[in-house]
Amino acid sequence: MNGDQKINDYMGEEEFEKIKEFSKNKKTPFLVLNLERVGKKYDELKKNFEFAKIHYAVKANPNEKIIEILDKKGSNFDIATIYEMDQLLSQGISPERISYGNTIKKEEDIEYAYKKGIRLFATDSKSDLEKIARKAPGSRVFFRLLTESSGADWPLSRKFGAHPDIIYKLILDTKKLGLTAYGLSFHVGSQQRDIGQWDNAIAQCKYLFDAVKEKGIELKMINIGGGFPARYLRPTHDLKTYAEEIMRFLREDFGEKLPEIIIEPGRYIAAECGTIVTQIIMLSRKARLNQYKWAYLDIGKFGGLVETIDESIKYPIFTSDPYTKKKTKEVILAGPTCDSMDILYENFKYSLPEDIKEGDKLYILSAGAYTQTYCSIYFNGFPPLISYVLE
């Protein structure tokens, strides 16, 4: 709980009570998924981004039921590894609907993906491009641009992508390597609040489209990534505003004849379908006159809340009774492990009721993305975060 946040800003009372009832007698912590929300979020994207193909970023949450829902709705998928690919193929997803979007790949993994039918690969380096040429001949490749992630709660700059002058040379190399230069991609950062970041990146794409066309290469696609926000504590623009502005940026640079546009939402589809149920295992104070109590939960950074690093993602957190107005006090929230890094929120304070006690449950909302997939395997012996589907 924080400030004027109300649970009704995130879900209705009936849904919350259903989650509470479902949670009875289950050992915490765990993630509970409401799959109805997955379909609704996909439909919202489809309605607002009519001009784009949707490739769900499987890494956000690869739950088989989520994949099933998106498959039935006709979604495409973006994978980071051959392990995600194998899951999709085992669920009947055809390889034509899968893009291999990770620019960091083992040569044997490229070969394996190619043998399984994957023909669309991302790249951003000479080394990777040559691996694709050797092990996935004739494939289509798209080149990831290095972009700033200013305005994003979870930046994705520096590690991925390359400067336009590097990308330009790589594109020119594709023909002699026996590959097809298909398009460009970028990612402006996850939970991006500054819509103008897409404007900057699209302008770079236009520059490269024109530059390589002079050399006889016609690019056909732009993958504008994800970054569309979920509902956490800090407000954002609605999806319609994102879509309208991005379309305006595209029209300004490309006119009426747009290239094929791909989007890669992960967080937007998966986050709001999930609620983590956790328990307060200890309340303590570090000094007699210290202003703040510490509330230790049975989930922490290593159990699925990695995105609390630098307090980047601020989840909506509520008690079992979020409707009754009570006197509250600000607390420091921390996880259960014996690692001093396992503090969730120390500078940003959450408020809990003064009568909160050890054993009480907390509900962490908008936690369906990048939680279970981020958790460690048996650090301190804690088992990985499990998930249930709300029936």
SEKOLDO-81964 format. One record per residue (C-alpha): residue number from 1; residue in one letter; x, y, z. Coordinates in steps of 0.5 Angstrom, whole numbers, plus 500, padded with zeros to 3 digits. Layout:
residues N
[site NUM, "a", [X, Y, Z]]
...
//
This chain:
residues 391
[site 1, "m", [500, 500, 500]]
[site 2, "n", [503, 507, 498]]
[site 3, "g", [499, 514, 499]]
[site 4, "d", [493, 514, 496]]
[site 5, "q", [493, 507, 492]]
[site 6, "k", [487, 503, 492]]
[site 7, "i", [486, 496, 490]]
[site 8, "n", [480, 498, 485]]
[site 9, "d", [485, 502, 481]]
[site 10, "y", [488, 495, 479]]
[site 11, "m", [482, 490, 480]]
[site 12, "g", [475, 489, 482]]
[site 13, "e", [473, 486, 489]]
[site 14, "e", [470, 480, 487]]
[site 15, "e", [477, 478, 483]]
[site 16, "f", [481, 480, 489]]
[site 17, "e", [476, 476, 494]]
[site 18, "k", [477, 470, 489]]
[site 19, "i", [485, 470, 490]]
[site 20, "k", [484, 471, 497]]
[site 21, "e", [480, 465, 498]]
[site 22, "f", [484, 461, 493]]
[site 23, "s", [490, 462, 497]]
[site 24, "k", [487, 459, 503]]
[site 25, "n", [491, 454, 506]]
[site 26, "k", [497, 454, 501]]
[site 27, "k", [504, 455, 503]]
[site 28, "t", [507, 462, 501]]
[site 29, "p", [510, 465, 497]]
[site 30, "f", [507, 463, 490]]
[site 31, "l", [504, 467, 484]]
[site 32, "v", [497, 466, 482]]
[site 33, "l", [495, 467, 475]]
[site 34, "n", [488, 470, 472]]
[site 35, "l", [488, 468, 465]]
[site 36, "e", [482, 472, 463]]
[site 37, "r", [487, 478, 463]]
[site 38, "v", [492, 475, 458]]
[site 39, "g", [487, 475, 453]]
[site 40, "k", [484, 482, 454]]
[site 41, "k", [491, 485, 454]]
[site 42, "y", [492, 481, 447]]
[site 43, "d", [486, 484, 445]]
[site 44, "e", [487, 491, 447]]
[site 45, "l", [494, 491, 443]]
[site 46, "k", [491, 488, 437]]
[site 47, "k", [486, 493, 437]]
[site 48, "n", [491, 499, 438]]
[site 49, "f", [496, 496, 434]]
[site 50, "e", [492, 494, 428]]
[site 51, "f", [498, 496, 423]]
[site 52, "a", [503, 491, 427]]
[site 53, "k", [504, 484, 428]]
[site 54, "i", [505, 481, 435]]
[site 55, "h", [510, 477, 437]]
[site 56, "y", [509, 475, 445]]
[site 57, "a", [516, 476, 448]]
[site 58, "v", [516, 469, 452]]
[site 59, "k", [521, 470, 457]]
[site 60, "a", [516, 475, 460]]
[site 61, "n", [512, 469, 462]]
[site 62, "p", [512, 462, 459]]
[site 63, "n", [507, 459, 462]]
[site 64, "e", [503, 454, 458]]
[site 65, "k", [496, 456, 459]]
[site 66, "i", [499, 463, 457]]
[site 67, "i", [502, 460, 451]]
[site 68, "e", [495, 457, 449]]
[site 69, "i", [491, 463, 450]]
[site 70, "l", [496, 467, 445]]
[site 71, "d", [496, 461, 440]]
[site 72, "k", [489, 461, 439]]
[site 73, "k", [488, 468, 438]]
[site 74, "g", [493, 468, 433]]
[site 75, "s", [500, 471, 436]]
[site 76, "n", [507, 470, 434]]
[site 77, "f", [512, 469, 439]]
[site 78, "d", [519, 472, 440]]
[site 79, "i", [524, 467, 443]]
[site 80, "a", [531, 468, 447]]
[site 81, "t", [533, 461, 447]]
[site 82, "i", [532, 454, 444]]
[site 83, "y", [529, 452, 450]]
[site 84, "e", [523, 457, 449]]
[site 85, "m", [523, 455, 442]]
[site 86, "d", [522, 447, 444]]
[site 87, "q", [517, 449, 449]]
[site 88, "l", [513, 453, 443]]
[site 89, "l", [514, 447, 438]]
[site 90, "s", [512, 442, 443]]
[site 91, "q", [505, 446, 444]]
[site 92, "g", [504, 446, 436]]
[site 93, "i", [507, 453, 435]]
[site 94, "s", [509, 453, 428]]
[site 95, "p", [516, 455, 427]]
[site 96, "e", [514, 460, 422]]
[site 97, "r", [511, 464, 427]]
[site 98, "i", [517, 464, 432]]
[site 99, "s", [523, 469, 431]]
[site 100, "y", [529, 468, 435]]
[site 101, "g", [530, 475, 438]]
[site 102, "n", [536, 474, 442]]
[site 103, "t", [543, 477, 439]]
[site 104, "i", [547, 473, 443]]
[site 105, "k", [547, 466, 441]]
[site 106, "k", [551, 459, 441]]
[site 107, "e", [553, 457, 434]]
[site 108, "e", [550, 450, 436]]
[site 109, "d", [544, 453, 438]]
[site 110, "i", [543, 457, 431]]
[site 111, "e", [544, 450, 428]]
[site 112, "y", [539, 447, 432]]
[site 113, "a", [534, 452, 431]]
[site 114, "y", [535, 452, 424]]
[site 115, "k", [534, 445, 423]]
[site 116, "k", [527, 446, 427]]
[site 117, "g", [525, 451, 422]]
[site 118, "i", [527, 458, 425]]
[site 119, "r", [528, 462, 419]]
[site 120, "l", [528, 469, 422]]
[site 121, "f", [534, 471, 427]]
[site 122, "a", [536, 478, 430]]
[site 123, "t", [543, 480, 430]]
[site 124, "d", [548, 486, 432]]
[site 125, "s", [555, 483, 431]]
[site 126, "k", [559, 481, 425]]
[site 127, "s", [561, 474, 430]]
[site 128, "d", [553, 473, 430]]
[site 129, "l", [552, 474, 423]]
[site 130, "e", [557, 470, 421]]
[site 131, "k", [555, 464, 425]]
[site 132, "i", [548, 465, 422]]
[site 133, "a", [551, 465, 415]]
[site 134, "r", [554, 458, 417]]
[site 135, "k", [549, 455, 421]]
[site 136, "a", [542, 458, 418]]
[site 137, "p", [544, 459, 411]]
[site 138, "g", [539, 463, 407]]
[site 139, "s", [535, 466, 413]]
[site 140, "r", [532, 473, 414]]
[site 141, "v", [536, 477, 419]]
[site 142, "f", [534, 483, 422]]
[site 143, "f", [539, 488, 426]]
[site 144, "r", [538, 491, 433]]
[site 145, "l", [540, 498, 434]]
[site 146, "l", [543, 501, 440]]
[site 147, "t", [538, 505, 443]]
[site 148, "e", [538, 510, 449]]
[site 149, "s", [533, 507, 455]]
[site 150, "s", [532, 514, 458]]
[site 151, "g", [525, 514, 461]]
[site 152, "a", [524, 506, 462]]
[site 153, "d", [524, 503, 469]]
[site 154, "w", [528, 497, 467]]
[site 155, "p", [533, 500, 462]]
[site 156, "l", [535, 495, 456]]
[site 157, "s", [541, 499, 453]]
[site 158, "r", [548, 498, 453]]
[site 159, "k", [548, 490, 452]]
[site 160, "f", [544, 490, 446]]
[site 161, "g", [545, 493, 439]]
[site 162, "a", [550, 497, 435]]
[site 163, "h", [551, 504, 433]]
[site 164, "p", [548, 505, 426]]
[site 165, "d", [555, 505, 422]]
[site 166, "i", [556, 498, 425]]
[site 167, "i", [549, 496, 423]]
[site 168, "y", [550, 499, 416]]
[site 169, "k", [556, 495, 415]]
[site 170, "l", [553, 489, 417]]
[site 171, "i", [547, 490, 412]]
[site 172, "l", [552, 490, 407]]
[site 173, "d", [555, 484, 408]]
[site 174, "t", [549, 480, 408]]
[site 175, "k", [548, 478, 401]]
[site 176, "k", [555, 475, 400]]
[site 177, "l", [554, 471, 406]]
[site 178, "g", [548, 468, 403]]
[site 179, "l", [543, 471, 408]]
[site 180, "t", [537, 476, 407]]
[site 181, "a", [537, 483, 410]]
[site 182, "y", [530, 483, 412]]
[site 183, "g", [529, 489, 417]]
[site 184, "l", [531, 493, 423]]
[site 185, "s", [530, 492, 431]]
[site 186, "f", [530, 496, 437]]
[site 187, "h", [528, 496, 444]]
[site 188, "v", [527, 503, 448]]
[site 189, "g", [527, 500, 455]]
[site 190, "s", [522, 496, 459]]
[site 191, "q", [516, 500, 462]]
[site 192, "q", [518, 506, 458]]
[site 193, "r", [514, 512, 460]]
[site 194, "d", [517, 517, 455]]
[site 195, "i", [514, 515, 448]]
[site 196, "g", [519, 520, 445]]
[site 197, "q", [524, 515, 445]]
[site 198, "w", [520, 511, 439]]
[site 199, "d", [521, 517, 435]]
[site 200, "n", [528, 517, 436]]
[site 201, "a", [529, 510, 434]]
[site 202, "i", [524, 510, 428]]
[site 203, "a", [528, 516, 425]]
[site 204, "q", [535, 512, 426]]
[site 205, "c", [531, 506, 422]]
[site 206, "k", [529, 511, 416]]
[site 207, "y", [536, 513, 416]]
[site 208, "l", [539, 506, 415]]
[site 209, "f", [533, 504, 410]]
[site 210, "d", [535, 510, 406]]
[site 211, "a", [542, 509, 406]]
[site 212, "v", [542, 501, 404]]
[site 213, "k", [537, 502, 399]]
[site 214, "e", [543, 507, 395]]
[site 215, "k", [547, 500, 395]]
[site 216, "g", [541, 496, 392]]
[site 217, "i", [538, 493, 399]]
[site 218, "e", [531, 494, 401]]
[site 219, "l", [529, 493, 408]]
[site 220, "k", [522, 491, 409]]
[site 221, "m", [521, 491, 417]]
[site 222, "i", [522, 494, 423]]
[site 223, "n", [521, 491, 430]]
[site 224, "i", [519, 496, 435]]
[site 225, "g", [520, 492, 441]]
[site 226, "g", [516, 492, 447]]
[site 227, "g", [516, 497, 453]]
[site 228, "f", [509, 498, 453]]
[site 229, "p", [507, 499, 461]]
[site 230, "a", [504, 495, 465]]
[site 231, "r", [500, 498, 471]]
[site 232, "y", [505, 499, 477]]
[site 233, "l", [505, 505, 482]]
[site 234, "r", [507, 510, 478]]
[site 235, "p", [502, 512, 472]]
[site 236, "t", [503, 512, 465]]
[site 237, "h", [499, 514, 459]]
[site 238, "d", [494, 509, 456]]
[site 239, "l", [496, 504, 451]]
[site 240, "k", [492, 508, 445]]
[site 241, "t", [496, 514, 446]]
[site 242, "y", [502, 510, 445]]
[site 243, "a", [500, 507, 439]]
[site 244, "e", [497, 514, 436]]
[site 245, "e", [504, 517, 437]]
[site 246, "i", [508, 511, 435]]
[site 247, "m", [504, 511, 428]]
[site 248, "r", [505, 519, 428]]
[site 249, "f", [512, 518, 428]]
[site 250, "l", [512, 512, 423]]
[site 251, "r", [508, 516, 418]]
[site 252, "e", [513, 522, 419]]
[site 253, "d", [519, 518, 417]]
[site 254, "f", [516, 513, 412]]
[site 255, "g", [509, 516, 409]]
[site 256, "e", [503, 512, 408]]
[site 257, "k", [507, 506, 405]]
[site 258, "l", [510, 503, 412]]
[site 259, "p", [514, 497, 412]]
[site 260, "e", [512, 491, 416]]
[site 261, "i", [512, 493, 423]]
[site 262, "i", [513, 488, 429]]
[site 263, "i", [512, 489, 436]]
[site 264, "e", [514, 485, 442]]
[site 265, "p", [510, 486, 448]]
[site 266, "g", [512, 481, 454]]
[site 267, "r", [510, 485, 460]]
[site 268, "y", [504, 489, 458]]
[site 269, "i", [501, 482, 456]]
[site 270, "a", [503, 478, 462]]
[site 271, "a", [504, 483, 468]]
[site 272, "e", [497, 484, 470]]
[site 273, "c", [495, 477, 470]]
[site 274, "g", [499, 475, 476]]
[site 275, "t", [499, 476, 484]]
[site 276, "i", [504, 474, 488]]
[site 277, "v", [502, 472, 495]]
[site 278, "t", [507, 473, 501]]
[site 279, "q", [507, 472, 508]]
[site 280, "i", [510, 477, 513]]
[site 281, "i", [515, 472, 517]]
[site 282, "m", [518, 478, 521]]
[site 283, "l", [518, 485, 524]]
[site 284, "s", [523, 488, 527]]
[site 285, "r", [527, 495, 529]]
[site 286, "k", [534, 496, 528]]
[site 287, "a", [535, 501, 534]]
[site 288, "r", [530, 503, 539]]
[site 289, "l", [529, 510, 536]]
[site 290, "n", [529, 508, 529]]
[site 291, "q", [523, 511, 525]]
[site 292, "y", [522, 505, 521]]
[site 293, "k", [520, 498, 522]]
[site 294, "w", [523, 492, 518]]
[site 295, "a", [518, 488, 515]]
[site 296, "y", [521, 481, 512]]
[site 297, "l", [517, 477, 507]]
[site 298, "d", [518, 470, 505]]
[site 299, "i", [520, 472, 498]]
[site 300, "g", [525, 477, 496]]
[site 301, "k", [530, 479, 490]]
[site 302, "f", [532, 472, 489]]
[site 303, "g", [525, 469, 489]]
[site 304, "g", [522, 473, 484]]
[site 305, "l", [523, 480, 485]]
[site 306, "v", [529, 481, 482]]
[site 307, "e", [526, 488, 478]]
[site 308, "t", [526, 491, 485]]
[site 309, "i", [534, 492, 484]]
[site 310, "d", [535, 500, 485]]
[site 311, "e", [527, 500, 487]]
[site 312, "s", [526, 500, 479]]
[site 313, "i", [519, 497, 479]]
[site 314, "k", [515, 499, 484]]
[site 315, "y", [509, 494, 485]]
[site 316, "p", [502, 495, 488]]
[site 317, "i", [502, 491, 495]]
[site 318, "f", [496, 490, 499]]
[site 319, "t", [494, 487, 505]]
[site 320, "s", [488, 482, 506]]
[site 321, "d", [484, 488, 508]]
[site 322, "p", [485, 493, 503]]
[site 323, "y", [478, 496, 503]]
[site 324, "t", [478, 498, 511]]
[site 325, "k", [482, 505, 512]]
[site 326, "k", [487, 504, 518]]
[site 327, "k", [492, 508, 521]]
[site 328, "t", [499, 506, 517]]
[site 329, "k", [506, 507, 518]]
[site 330, "e", [512, 507, 513]]
[site 331, "v", [516, 500, 513]]
[site 332, "i", [522, 498, 510]]
[site 333, "l", [521, 491, 506]]
[site 334, "a", [526, 486, 505]]
[site 335, "g", [527, 479, 503]]
[site 336, "p", [528, 472, 507]]
[site 337, "t", [535, 470, 505]]
[site 338, "c", [542, 471, 508]]
[site 339, "d", [544, 476, 503]]
[site 340, "s", [544, 484, 504]]
[site 341, "m", [542, 485, 497]]
[site 342, "d", [536, 482, 499]]
[site 343, "i", [532, 489, 501]]
[site 344, "l", [526, 490, 496]]
[site 345, "y", [524, 497, 498]]
[site 346, "e", [529, 502, 503]]
[site 347, "n", [529, 509, 500]]
[site 348, "f", [522, 508, 497]]
[site 349, "k", [517, 507, 503]]
[site 350, "y", [511, 503, 503]]
[site 351, "s", [505, 504, 508]]
[site 352, "l", [502, 498, 512]]
[site 353, "p", [497, 498, 518]]
[site 354, "e", [500, 499, 525]]
[site 355, "d", [496, 493, 527]]
[site 356, "i", [500, 488, 522]]
[site 357, "k", [503, 482, 525]]
[site 358, "e", [508, 477, 523]]
[site 359, "g", [504, 471, 519]]
[site 360, "d", [499, 476, 515]]
[site 361, "k", [499, 476, 508]]
[site 362, "l", [501, 481, 503]]
[site 363, "y", [499, 481, 496]]
[site 364, "i", [503, 484, 490]]
[site 365, "l", [499, 485, 484]]
[site 366, "s", [502, 486, 477]]
[site 367, "a", [507, 481, 478]]
[site 368, "g", [505, 476, 472]]
[site 369, "a", [512, 478, 468]]
[site 370, "y", [519, 477, 470]]
[site 371, "t", [518, 474, 477]]
[site 372, "q", [517, 466, 476]]
[site 373, "t", [522, 466, 470]]
[site 374, "y", [527, 471, 474]]
[site 375, "c", [527, 467, 481]]
[site 376, "s", [534, 463, 483]]
[site 377, "i", [534, 456, 484]]
[site 378, "y", [535, 454, 491]]
[site 379, "f", [539, 460, 493]]
[site 380, "n", [539, 459, 501]]
[site 381, "g", [535, 452, 499]]
[site 382, "f", [529, 456, 498]]
[site 383, "p", [525, 453, 492]]
[site 384, "p", [523, 456, 486]]
[site 385, "l", [517, 460, 486]]
[site 386, "i", [511, 456, 484]]
[site 387, "s", [505, 458, 480]]
[site 388, "y", [498, 457, 480]]
[site 389, "v", [492, 458, 475]]
[site 390, "l", [486, 461, 478]]
[site 391, "e", [480, 457, 476]]
//
